[in-house]
């Protein structure tokens, strides 16, 4: 948990590399780390995701938190752990997966779309709550949730986040974001990802 705290203190943005290939992931990782990112997830429905996670962990594990997204089973948690991943991100709030990740000492951010799901995930040990899909929910929903959830709960909107729409979410109480297609799309060059990453970091610093 201390590592999670330090990562978020440096940069509360999680890079989502859906569709990335193992032969390109390190070059893209270099760009992300250079731009200031300190958390990278490779969704499990990417090509050979465990290879990419293993490569990222070996190269950048001392600089960033590396893990998997779209984790849909307890078995997948085990596989990610064996590949060296330390972060489990889910599109849903399956408490069995949260518990499995925490039992391995991993950071887990399950996806939630209702307060019921959110409180259940926290009860299972979730480290942060992924608001997903954030386009469906909106900042007004997060603002309402903030009035009933514990003050220290981190909410991370994911879905449709761009450098231009982060401010309303922060004002509503977001702690950070998971960034998908506005940061990386399958086929993007490392240079393109680096440019996108720097735009996000600049927007973050502007507040």
Buried (B, 14 or more C-beta within 10 A) or exposed (E): EEEBEEBBEBBBBBBBBBBBBBEBBBEBBBBBBEBBBBBBBBBBEBBBBBBBBBBBBEBBBEEBBBBBBBBBEBEBBEBBBEBBBBBBBBBBBBBEBBBBBBEBEBBBBBBBBEEEBBBBBBEBBBBBBBBBBBEEBBBEBBBBBBEEBEEEBBBBBBBBBBBEBBBEBBEBBBBBBBBBBBBBBEEBEBEBBBEBBBBBBEBBEEE
